[in-house]
């Protein structure tokens, strides 16, 4: 089993892409474990869970709140959890966030590890030590940096993943390739059909290489001082569209990447053929490649208000991730006024896209 290590001021983590779920037995102190999962994962996989108390939470962004964390605290208190206890999150990105945040704050911090069961969580959300919840509808406004002890990413879990959730994970994998690794981008282009058909060899390579990209960035910039912000490519517009349009995270990020690529072309950073290559891949993955047509930017002020709550905002500008080429990204401050003008131009020519 090939593993990847993260070493940071927020703790060390052993990332295990492609490892079977049973690896949990050798990494977690199961006699002291409490498992956090959601109702769907429990329904599908309860038979392979180790013998340990289980806390079940709801599904979807509506469950990613301080209220859910409070429910977890209550359950931990009833179970008599102490500082010897160890939290294991088994589920998608929301379970991983809730488990990590609850573990990081209960009794000033318990040990925890993650076994992500969705593609989005295996390639992105479970890796890196960012644990947060939404607040008043805004994404990840409350959270902490703290590394899990391990991340076990078993691709066998992906066999039961609905196509829409697979597409969400592919948006994050494309993001990693677009900002950092042209070879990984080419792999996704070449093996797109194998991945969507759930070919295990293709999925293992996809998860392994995406995890390697993210862990490398996190090791260089664990606290998101600069380079790690590149992982937010597509997310400035994406989080705003996710909130205002009430769509899935993956579809919103795909729209955000399409818009960010268009802005990159406008600024003379990205060649139009590189933008078209990105949009073509999104289209092949059945992700939105023209957000103006497919979702409509018809509530510009709500989108701008959401962007104004973005964690990357500094005074009156956003640290915005732009593309210079497939595999090369750059962070530049972009004012809210400039983003507003860009959205106006995009909405004025929907037939050709942004």
Order of alpha helices (4+ residues) and beta strands (2+ residues): beta-beta-alpha-beta-alpha-beta-alpha-beta-alpha-beta-beta-beta-beta-alpha-alpha-alpha-alpha-alpha-alpha-alpha-alpha-alpha-beta-beta-beta-alpha
